[in-house]
Amino acid sequence: MKFHAQVEVTHLPGVLDPQGATVERALPALGYTNVHDVRIGKSIRLTVEAPDAAAAAAQVDEMCRRLLANPVIEAFTVEVVAAEPAAP
Amino acid sequence: MKFHAQVEVTHLPGVLDPQGATVERALPALGYTNVHDVRIGKSIRLTVEAPDAAAAAAQVDEMCRRLLANPVIEAFTVEVVAAEPAAP
């Protein structure tokens, strides 16, 4: 069965985020003076074949730790939804 | 009032995603042969001061079109939630 996974990879609190800081400095020049705490991370979407949602989530979690995120400086969240309705 | 906004910026369908393609090619070497359709975008989180949620969402949408995303090749979604509960 196919599952769609969405992974959000963010910097851990306290880790510098130069991309977010640059965007935050650029916003006032465009007239947006009421925006703070800009943090920019990665959003990863993929499709995985697995027997059930728990197995899919476990595999994506392992993939994040091994390849998609750097656990030393990044946190990640995984959401899994079935790609098609279950057979009746 | 403060609102937290989460923005997901993704490539439009049909636009090449070299970062996602590279990850997809790397996964089988790690033993993950059941993963497809890897797409990597940006996840942006920020805090905005606005009178209400609709005004916050409208401003973030405008910021996406002007700075955070490139509408020619990227799509974006905006989610806004109140940073603190409303006063009683």
Backbone of each chain as ProteinMPNN parsed JSONL, in Angstrom:
{"seq_chain_A": "MKFHAQVEVTHLPGVLDPQGATVERALPALGYTNVHDVRIGKSIRLTVEAPDAAAAAAQVDEMCRRLLANPVIEAFTVEVVAAEPAAP", "coords_chain_A": {"N_chain_A": [[0.843, -1.195, 0.0], [0.416, 2.27, -0.706], [1.849, 5.19, 0.759], [1.731, 8.664, 1.45], [4.236, 10.772, 2.604], [5.014, 13.544, 4.638], [7.69, 15.495, 5.509], [9.065, 17.705, 7.797], [11.911, 19.537, 8.197], [13.697, 21.213, 10.566], [15.846, 23.766, 11.99], [17.451, 23.078, 15.083], [16.485, 24.645, 18.194], [18.434, 27.488, 18.998], [20.408, 26.947, 17.179], [22.12, 28.626, 14.636], [20.471, 30.314, 11.945], [21.16, 31.295, 9.06], [19.864, 31.807, 6.624], [17.2, 32.344, 7.314], [17.681, 34.608, 8.919], [18.615, 36.405, 7.035], [16.364, 36.784, 5.403], [14.692, 37.914, 7.326], [15.983, 40.344, 7.766], [15.579, 41.499, 5.297], [12.861, 41.955, 5.056], [11.832, 44.4, 6.371], [12.631, 46.401, 4.54], [10.836, 46.052, 2.526], [8.602, 47.006, 3.644], [7.47, 45.475, 5.614], [7.338, 45.539, 8.801], [6.52, 44.185, 10.978], [7.224, 41.561, 11.441], [8.77, 38.731, 12.839], [11.214, 36.358, 14.154], [11.927, 34.601, 11.99], [12.362, 31.519, 10.547], [13.906, 29.197, 8.49], [13.448, 26.142, 7.026], [13.515, 22.751, 5.702], [11.156, 21.214, 3.545], [9.997, 18.093, 2.904], [8.543, 15.929, 0.652], [7.34, 12.701, -0.041], [6.692, 9.439, -1.493], [5.948, 6.292, -0.176], [6.135, 2.747, -0.193], [4.476, 0.545, 1.896], [3.446, -1.901, 4.376], [1.633, -0.928, 6.326], [0.47, 2.149, 7.947], [1.989, 2.654, 10.244], [4.367, 1.247, 9.812], [5.272, 2.62, 7.562], [5.69, 5.205, 8.665], [7.689, 4.602, 10.527], [9.767, 3.813, 8.847], [10.26, 6.179, 7.384], [11.033, 7.863, 9.439], [13.451, 6.634, 10.188], [14.863, 7.017, 7.785], [15.078, 9.786, 7.845], [16.81, 10.147, 10.026], [19.089, 8.928, 9.026], [19.666, 10.077, 6.521], [18.066, 12.318, 5.555], [17.947, 14.392, 7.415], [20.095, 16.187, 9.693], [20.733, 15.097, 12.692], [22.251, 16.311, 14.66], [22.104, 19.077, 14.455], [19.557, 19.545, 13.58], [15.983, 19.257, 13.807], [13.179, 17.05, 13.188], [9.894, 16.463, 11.837], [7.454, 13.99, 11.111], [4.807, 13.216, 8.983], [2.335, 10.953, 7.998], [0.154, 9.853, 5.492], [-2.377, 7.782, 4.036], [-2.089, 6.976, 0.596], [-4.114, 6.142, -1.042], [-7.577, 5.283, -0.614], [-8.314, 2.637, 1.744], [-8.838, -0.777, 0.709], [-12.173, -2.064, 0.367]], "CA_chain_A": [[0.0, 0.0, 0.0], [1.235, 3.489, -0.816], [1.605, 6.261, 1.72], [2.415, 9.929, 1.25], [4.846, 11.281, 3.822], [5.533, 14.899, 4.625], [8.709, 15.669, 6.535], [9.539, 19.072, 7.981], [13.216, 19.551, 8.856], [13.944, 22.566, 11.078], [17.014, 23.9, 12.848], [17.204, 22.997, 16.516], [16.549, 25.96, 18.843], [19.797, 27.872, 19.346], [21.289, 26.813, 16.016], [21.994, 29.792, 13.758], [19.763, 30.093, 10.69], [21.526, 32.485, 8.276], [18.869, 32.072, 5.576], [16.083, 33.023, 7.971], [18.115, 35.932, 9.366], [18.697, 37.265, 5.854], [14.993, 37.132, 5.031], [14.16, 38.828, 8.351], [16.562, 41.67, 7.531], [15.081, 42.054, 4.033], [11.427, 42.273, 5.114], [11.497, 45.813, 6.643], [12.827, 47.205, 3.331], [9.628, 45.906, 1.713], [7.481, 47.575, 4.38], [6.931, 44.543, 6.622], [8.106, 45.776, 10.022], [5.851, 43.479, 12.077], [7.521, 40.13, 11.295], [9.927, 38.33, 13.633], [11.442, 34.921, 14.355], [11.851, 33.887, 10.722], [13.217, 30.329, 10.513], [13.686, 28.52, 7.221], [13.893, 24.754, 7.011], [13.198, 21.999, 4.501], [9.924, 20.446, 3.505], [10.243, 16.962, 2.008], [7.375, 15.076, 0.408], [7.713, 11.495, -0.771], [5.74, 8.335, -1.487], [6.625, 5.084, 0.275], [5.33, 1.514, -0.18], [4.643, -0.121, 3.188], [2.24, -2.672, 4.708], [0.661, -0.1, 7.038], [0.941, 3.509, 8.21], [3.024, 2.645, 11.281], [5.615, 0.827, 9.177], [5.714, 3.733, 6.711], [6.213, 6.274, 9.521], [8.95, 4.144, 11.116], [10.821, 3.848, 7.832], [10.593, 7.568, 7.062], [11.782, 8.354, 10.595], [14.823, 6.11, 10.063], [15.487, 7.708, 6.649], [15.424, 11.144, 8.291], [17.994, 10.108, 10.883], [20.259, 8.476, 8.281], [19.982, 10.81, 5.289], [17.342, 13.547, 5.212], [18.217, 15.448, 8.388], [21.302, 16.045, 10.508], [20.166, 15.188, 14.05], [23.088, 17.131, 15.541], [21.669, 20.474, 14.4], [18.214, 19.679, 13.017], [14.865, 18.438, 14.281], [12.275, 16.763, 12.075], [8.593, 15.862, 12.131], [6.995, 13.14, 10.017], [3.367, 12.936, 8.911], [2.079, 9.945, 6.965], [-1.254, 9.604, 5.174], [-2.55, 6.789, 2.976], [-2.195, 7.6, -0.728], [-5.408, 5.775, -1.621], [-8.424, 4.7, 0.43], [-8.135, 1.202, 1.941], [-9.787, -1.619, -0.02], [-13.335, -2.35, 1.232]], "C_chain_A": [[0.884, 1.253, 0.0], [0.838, 4.525, 0.223], [2.371, 7.506, 1.286], [2.98, 10.384, 2.59], [5.247, 12.726, 3.608], [6.487, 15.057, 5.798], [9.046, 17.157, 6.604], [10.838, 19.005, 8.773], [13.506, 20.99, 9.269], [15.255, 22.58, 11.855], [16.604, 23.711, 14.304], [17.244, 24.406, 17.103], [17.994, 26.26, 19.238], [20.783, 27.719, 18.206], [21.051, 28.007, 15.091], [21.315, 29.416, 12.449], [20.033, 31.297, 9.789], [20.497, 32.826, 7.205], [17.662, 32.819, 6.169], [16.455, 34.431, 8.404], [18.172, 36.904, 8.199], [17.304, 37.709, 5.414], [14.426, 38.135, 6.035], [14.722, 40.24, 8.168], [16.003, 42.311, 6.272], [13.644, 42.542, 4.152], [11.126, 43.741, 5.423], [11.664, 46.71, 5.411], [11.625, 47.12, 2.402], [8.398, 46.442, 2.447], [6.901, 46.666, 5.443], [7.765, 44.658, 7.892], [7.567, 44.973, 11.201], [6.112, 41.969, 12.046], [8.801, 39.806, 12.057], [10.082, 36.82, 13.59], [11.294, 34.13, 13.062], [12.856, 32.726, 10.756], [12.895, 29.568, 9.233], [14.278, 27.122, 7.275], [13.516, 24.085, 5.703], [11.859, 21.306, 4.659], [10.118, 19.346, 2.479], [8.958, 16.16, 1.881], [7.816, 13.879, -0.404], [6.605, 10.458, -0.656], [6.495, 7.068, -1.122], [5.637, 3.92, 0.234], [5.555, 0.821, 1.154], [3.368, -0.87, 3.511], [1.2, -1.86, 5.47], [1.293, 1.241, 7.404], [2.064, 3.531, 9.247], [4.379, 2.255, 10.689], [6.162, 1.937, 8.29], [6.349, 4.828, 7.553], [7.564, 5.869, 10.116], [10.081, 4.205, 10.095], [11.233, 5.283, 7.505], [11.396, 8.195, 8.205], [13.243, 7.899, 10.523], [15.571, 6.795, 8.914], [15.905, 9.119, 7.033], [16.719, 11.109, 9.093], [19.247, 9.751, 10.084], [20.648, 9.407, 7.143], [19.355, 12.203, 5.206], [17.612, 14.701, 6.171], [19.54, 15.162, 9.081], [20.885, 16.212, 11.974], [21.002, 16.027, 15.015], [22.578, 18.575, 15.579], [20.228, 20.649, 13.925], [17.204, 18.772, 13.731], [13.977, 18.124, 13.084], [10.951, 16.213, 12.604], [8.141, 15.109, 10.889], [5.484, 12.985, 10.114], [3.125, 11.997, 7.753], [0.575, 9.828, 6.746], [-1.327, 8.595, 4.035], [-2.751, 7.494, 1.643], [-3.518, 7.284, -1.384], [-6.263, 5.202, -0.496], [-8.198, 3.189, 0.532], [-9.19, 0.429, 1.166], [-10.95, -1.988, 0.903], [-13.341, -3.814, 1.699]], "O_chain_A": [[1.947, 1.285, 0.619], [-0.34, 4.713, 0.526], [3.507, 7.421, 0.817], [2.273, 10.378, 3.598], [5.752, 13.096, 2.549], [6.129, 14.782, 6.943], [9.284, 17.79, 5.575], [10.867, 18.48, 9.886], [13.556, 21.884, 8.424], [15.72, 21.541, 12.322], [15.523, 24.141, 14.707], [17.948, 25.273, 16.584], [18.695, 25.388, 19.751], [21.873, 28.289, 18.246], [19.906, 28.354, 14.802], [21.549, 28.336, 11.906], [19.227, 32.227, 9.75], [20.278, 34.0, 6.906], [17.175, 33.793, 5.595], [15.649, 35.353, 8.278], [17.827, 38.078, 8.34], [17.095, 38.878, 5.091], [13.758, 39.094, 5.648], [14.013, 41.222, 8.389], [15.953, 43.537, 6.177], [13.242, 43.451, 3.425], [10.232, 44.303, 4.791], [10.92, 47.678, 5.251], [11.412, 48.012, 1.58], [7.28, 46.348, 1.939], [5.937, 47.038, 6.112], [8.771, 43.966, 8.048], [8.098, 45.07, 12.307], [5.313, 41.189, 12.565], [9.797, 40.519, 11.938], [9.227, 36.098, 13.076], [10.613, 33.104, 13.036], [14.051, 32.935, 10.97], [11.726, 29.325, 8.933], [15.468, 26.948, 7.539], [13.23, 24.757, 4.712], [11.48, 20.873, 5.747], [10.375, 19.628, 1.309], [8.36, 15.763, 2.88], [8.585, 14.022, -1.356], [5.699, 10.582, 0.169], [7.556, 6.79, -1.681], [4.464, 4.072, 0.575], [6.696, 0.535, 1.516], [2.307, -0.529, 2.988], [0.002, -2.074, 5.285], [2.49, 1.452, 7.203], [2.989, 4.337, 9.141], [5.405, 2.85, 11.018], [7.37, 2.175, 8.262], [7.419, 5.332, 7.211], [8.477, 6.69, 10.202], [11.204, 4.593, 10.418], [12.422, 5.571, 7.364], [12.326, 8.965, 7.967], [14.157, 8.687, 10.767], [16.754, 7.115, 9.038], [16.955, 9.6, 6.606], [17.615, 11.925, 8.879], [20.343, 10.207, 10.411], [21.831, 9.525, 6.823], [20.029, 13.164, 4.832], [17.515, 15.864, 5.781], [20.039, 14.037, 9.057], [20.706, 17.335, 12.444], [20.514, 16.414, 16.077], [22.619, 19.219, 16.627], [19.727, 21.773, 13.872], [17.534, 17.679, 14.19], [14.008, 18.837, 12.08], [10.894, 15.589, 13.663], [8.404, 15.528, 9.762], [4.945, 12.669, 11.174], [3.641, 12.206, 6.656], [-0.19, 9.717, 7.705], [-0.448, 8.555, 3.174], [-3.482, 8.48, 1.556], [-4.006, 8.067, -2.2], [-5.722, 4.684, 0.481], [-7.922, 2.534, -0.473], [-10.307, 0.913, 0.981], [-10.741, -2.203, 2.097], [-14.242, -4.225, 2.43]]}, "seq_chain_B": "MKFHAQVEVTHLPGVLDPQGATVERALPALGYTNVHDVRIGKSIRLTVEAPDAAAAAAQVDEMCRRLLANPVIEAFTVEVVAAEPAAP", "coords_chain_B": {"N_chain_B": [[-1.935, 41.612, 18.102], [-0.26, 38.468, 18.245], [0.665, 36.175, 15.693], [1.514, 32.899, 14.663], [2.969, 31.825, 11.697], [3.049, 29.278, 9.259], [4.713, 28.455, 6.376], [4.715, 26.61, 3.428], [6.787, 26.052, 0.778], [6.753, 24.837, -2.41], [7.975, 23.161, -5.388], [6.365, 23.842, -8.485], [4.195, 21.474, -10.146], [5.863, 19.581, -12.62], [8.067, 21.202, -12.74], [11.552, 20.881, -12.603], [13.259, 19.202, -9.931], [16.116, 19.147, -8.684], [17.37, 18.625, -6.218], [15.601, 16.921, -4.859], [15.623, 14.803, -6.699], [18.253, 13.919, -6.466], [18.313, 12.984, -3.813], [16.456, 10.933, -4.103], [17.848, 9.207, -5.792], [19.875, 8.47, -4.067], [18.704, 6.99, -2.039], [18.178, 4.142, -2.622], [20.753, 3.027, -2.36], [21.06, 2.994, 0.336], [19.393, 1.017, 1.031], [16.719, 1.543, 0.815], [14.365, 0.833, -1.213], [11.802, 1.295, -1.825], [10.799, 3.849, -2.132], [9.496, 6.748, -3.651], [8.944, 9.609, -5.84], [10.184, 11.871, -4.59], [10.221, 15.085, -3.366], [11.622, 18.169, -2.675], [11.174, 21.005, -0.788], [10.791, 24.299, 0.664], [10.394, 25.122, 4.096], [8.944, 27.562, 5.96], [8.871, 29.319, 8.922], [7.385, 31.85, 10.864], [6.74, 34.771, 12.905], [4.097, 37.03, 13.165], [2.761, 40.268, 13.707], [-0.564, 41.189, 13.92], [-3.936, 42.486, 13.464], [-5.962, 40.517, 13.292], [-6.525, 36.991, 12.465], [-7.139, 36.725, 9.746], [-6.054, 39.03, 8.581], [-3.367, 38.584, 9.172], [-2.887, 36.249, 7.652], [-3.359, 37.259, 5.075], [-1.291, 39.119, 4.849], [0.999, 37.478, 5.022], [0.63, 35.903, 2.785], [0.959, 37.847, 0.777], [3.641, 38.531, 1.282], [4.838, 36.134, 0.555], [4.387, 36.099, -2.21], [5.887, 38.304, -2.956], [8.495, 37.972, -1.908], [9.204, 35.512, -0.542], [8.64, 33.264, -2.09], [8.932, 32.099, -5.491], [6.68, 32.767, -7.752], [6.606, 31.923, -10.395], [7.792, 29.435, -10.652], [7.184, 28.143, -8.328], [4.897, 26.915, -5.843], [2.89, 27.847, -2.994], [1.773, 27.298, 0.38], [-0.064, 28.645, 3.096], [-0.339, 28.671, 6.569], [-1.935, 29.87, 9.443], [-1.806, 30.422, 12.887], [-3.017, 31.544, 16.069], [-0.687, 33.009, 18.311], [-1.002, 33.246, 21.017], [-3.604, 32.521, 23.367], [-6.787, 34.126, 22.815], [-7.774, 37.161, 24.529], [-9.916, 36.984, 27.398]], "CA_chain_B": [[-1.933, 40.209, 18.499], [0.767, 37.738, 17.506], [0.271, 34.94, 15.025], [2.567, 32.077, 14.068], [2.627, 31.387, 10.345], [3.902, 28.279, 8.632], [4.619, 28.52, 4.923], [5.419, 25.548, 2.71], [7.043, 26.445, -0.609], [7.071, 23.635, -3.179], [8.069, 23.354, -6.825], [5.149, 23.545, -9.233], [4.299, 20.206, -10.874], [6.533, 19.726, -13.912], [9.347, 21.901, -12.577], [12.586, 19.957, -12.141], [13.674, 19.345, -8.538], [17.378, 18.379, -8.652], [17.677, 18.179, -4.863], [14.773, 15.742, -4.625], [16.084, 13.716, -7.563], [19.498, 13.413, -5.895], [17.956, 12.177, -2.64], [15.785, 9.711, -4.573], [18.874, 8.299, -6.297], [20.73, 8.007, -2.967], [17.995, 6.118, -1.098], [18.371, 2.699, -2.822], [22.065, 2.617, -1.853], [20.906, 2.779, 1.782], [18.469, -0.095, 1.237], [15.314, 1.966, 0.701], [14.017, 0.707, -2.633], [10.342, 1.45, -1.939], [10.48, 5.27, -1.983], [9.407, 7.424, -4.947], [8.347, 10.949, -5.865], [10.77, 12.732, -3.557], [10.242, 16.511, -3.73], [12.138, 18.932, -1.541], [10.867, 22.429, -0.836], [11.177, 25.067, 1.843], [9.418, 25.317, 5.169], [9.262, 28.84, 6.591], [8.046, 29.655, 10.089], [7.624, 33.219, 11.308], [5.749, 35.374, 13.791], [3.655, 38.297, 12.606], [1.801, 41.042, 14.51], [-1.678, 41.604, 13.066], [-5.159, 42.621, 14.263], [-6.687, 39.244, 13.358], [-5.906, 35.91, 11.694], [-7.307, 36.95, 8.308], [-5.074, 40.038, 8.176], [-2.061, 37.933, 9.212], [-2.769, 35.345, 6.505], [-3.255, 38.064, 3.855], [0.051, 39.706, 4.763], [1.985, 36.433, 4.74], [0.422, 35.55, 1.382], [1.602, 38.892, -0.027], [5.09, 38.379, 1.459], [5.258, 34.978, -0.248], [4.414, 36.465, -3.629], [6.904, 39.327, -3.223], [9.855, 37.672, -1.461], [9.538, 34.184, -0.019], [8.507, 32.238, -3.128], [8.96, 32.561, -6.872], [5.426, 32.197, -8.259], [6.767, 31.37, -11.746], [8.148, 28.016, -10.572], [6.891, 27.586, -7.007], [3.6, 27.098, -5.195], [3.061, 27.947, -1.544], [0.599, 27.242, 1.233], [0.119, 29.433, 4.318], [-1.197, 28.333, 7.71], [-1.743, 30.855, 10.502], [-2.471, 30.143, 14.165], [-2.749, 32.558, 17.091], [0.455, 32.651, 19.145], [-1.466, 33.144, 22.398], [-5.078, 32.502, 23.386], [-7.427, 35.453, 22.831], [-8.129, 37.643, 25.868], [-11.297, 36.576, 27.719]], "C_chain_B": [[-0.923, 39.442, 17.634], [0.213, 36.454, 16.899], [1.523, 34.219, 14.529], [2.1, 31.654, 12.677], [3.595, 30.295, 9.915], [3.644, 28.307, 7.14], [5.356, 27.323, 4.354], [5.544, 25.985, 1.255], [7.499, 25.202, -1.367], [7.254, 24.005, -4.648], [6.709, 23.078, -7.461], [5.316, 22.198, -9.921], [4.944, 20.452, -12.24], [7.848, 20.468, -13.826], [10.367, 20.922, -12.004], [12.982, 20.265, -10.705], [14.965, 18.545, -8.357], [17.72, 17.855, -7.256], [16.872, 16.912, -4.523], [15.231, 14.553, -5.442], [17.357, 13.092, -7.008], [19.218, 12.533, -4.677], [17.33, 10.863, -3.092], [16.803, 8.71, -5.127], [19.734, 7.727, -5.175], [20.038, 6.958, -2.099], [18.204, 4.623, -1.364], [19.719, 2.202, -2.299], [22.03, 2.388, -0.347], [19.906, 1.665, 2.082], [17.002, 0.278, 1.119], [14.907, 1.96, -0.764], [12.531, 0.976, -2.879], [9.902, 2.905, -1.813], [10.517, 5.945, -3.359], [8.909, 8.85, -4.743], [8.87, 11.841, -4.75], [10.834, 14.163, -4.09], [10.671, 17.294, -2.503], [11.857, 20.412, -1.749], [11.334, 23.116, 0.434], [10.032, 25.109, 2.84], [9.827, 26.575, 5.924], [8.313, 29.052, 7.754], [8.4, 31.061, 10.537], [6.492, 33.675, 12.227], [5.392, 36.739, 13.248], [2.647, 38.948, 13.564], [0.686, 41.508, 13.587], [-2.937, 41.694, 13.91], [-5.956, 41.322, 14.349], [-6.042, 38.237, 12.398], [-6.011, 36.147, 10.186], [-6.289, 37.967, 7.8], [-3.673, 39.435, 8.167], [-1.862, 37.048, 7.986], [-2.609, 36.131, 5.207], [-1.859, 38.652, 3.717], [1.098, 38.653, 4.408], [1.867, 35.987, 3.275], [1.115, 36.56, 0.463], [3.125, 38.799, 0.072], [5.628, 37.207, 0.639], [5.391, 35.368, -1.708], [5.545, 37.437, -3.938], [8.32, 38.865, -2.915], [10.124, 36.195, -1.226], [9.469, 33.084, -1.07], [8.63, 32.897, -4.495], [7.749, 31.972, -7.585], [5.534, 31.607, -9.669], [7.035, 29.868, -11.672], [7.76, 27.362, -9.242], [5.445, 27.846, -6.586], [3.84, 27.236, -3.701], [1.721, 27.808, -0.839], [0.928, 27.969, 2.53], [-0.853, 28.923, 5.378], [-0.886, 29.303, 8.831], [-2.481, 30.386, 11.752], [-2.095, 31.229, 15.163], [-1.616, 32.079, 17.992], [0.049, 32.507, 20.605], [-2.988, 33.099, 22.367], [-5.64, 33.917, 23.449], [-7.788, 35.848, 24.259], [-9.594, 37.304, 26.15], [-12.259, 37.76, 27.689]], "O_chain_B": [[-0.756, 39.732, 16.449], [-0.592, 35.75, 17.508], [2.464, 34.844, 14.041], [0.975, 31.184, 12.505], [4.797, 30.372, 10.171], [2.503, 28.197, 6.692], [6.49, 27.044, 4.744], [4.547, 26.253, 0.585], [8.506, 24.586, -1.016], [6.754, 25.034, -5.103], [5.987, 22.182, -7.025], [6.435, 21.805, -10.25], [4.608, 21.415, -12.929], [8.668, 20.379, -14.74], [10.083, 20.217, -11.035], [13.037, 21.426, -10.3], [14.922, 17.393, -7.925], [18.291, 16.774, -7.12], [17.412, 15.955, -3.968], [15.234, 13.423, -4.953], [17.529, 11.875, -7.07], [19.812, 11.466, -4.526], [17.63, 9.804, -2.54], [16.641, 7.502, -4.953], [20.266, 6.625, -5.305], [20.707, 6.125, -1.487], [18.395, 3.877, -0.404], [19.815, 1.064, -1.839], [22.872, 1.669, 0.192], [19.602, 1.396, 3.244], [16.13, -0.571, 1.3], [15.079, 2.952, -1.471], [12.062, 0.893, -4.014], [8.764, 3.176, -1.431], [11.451, 5.739, -4.134], [8.511, 9.245, -3.647], [8.095, 12.49, -4.049], [11.43, 14.417, -5.136], [10.135, 17.095, -1.414], [12.251, 20.996, -2.758], [12.16, 22.59, 1.179], [8.859, 25.129, 2.468], [10.93, 26.647, 6.466], [7.095, 28.976, 7.594], [9.575, 31.427, 10.586], [5.437, 33.046, 12.307], [6.276, 37.526, 12.907], [1.799, 38.273, 14.148], [0.955, 42.154, 12.575], [-3.019, 41.058, 14.961], [-6.569, 41.051, 15.381], [-5.143, 38.576, 11.628], [-5.094, 35.816, 9.435], [-5.724, 37.795, 6.72], [-2.876, 39.725, 7.274], [-0.807, 37.084, 7.353], [-1.831, 35.743, 4.335], [-1.299, 38.689, 2.622], [1.982, 38.905, 3.59], [2.872, 35.727, 2.613], [1.774, 36.18, -0.505], [3.825, 38.965, -0.927], [6.732, 37.273, 0.097], [6.369, 35.021, -2.369], [6.104, 37.415, -5.034], [9.263, 39.303, -3.574], [11.153, 35.675, -1.658], [10.166, 32.075, -0.955], [8.452, 34.107, -4.632], [7.775, 30.807, -7.984], [4.646, 30.868, -10.094], [6.568, 29.111, -12.522], [7.98, 26.166, -9.051], [4.856, 28.87, -6.934], [4.871, 26.796, -3.193], [0.674, 28.154, -1.386], [2.061, 27.918, 3.008], [-2.045, 28.764, 5.113], [0.28, 29.541, 9.146], [-3.647, 29.997, 11.681], [-0.991, 31.771, 15.115], [-1.572, 30.915, 18.391], [0.665, 31.747, 21.353], [-3.596, 33.599, 21.421], [-5.043, 34.802, 24.062], [-8.071, 34.991, 25.097], [-10.422, 37.335, 25.239], [-13.454, 37.591, 27.934]]}, "name": "protein", "num_of_chains": 2, "seq": "MKFHAQVEVTHLPGVLDPQGATVERALPALGYTNVHDVRIGKSIRLTVEAPDAAAAAAQVDEMCRRLLANPVIEAFTVEVVAAEPAAPMKFHAQVEVTHLPGVLDPQGATVERALPALGYTNVHDVRIGKSIRLTVEAPDAAAAAAQVDEMCRRLLANPVIEAFTVEVVAAEPAAP"}
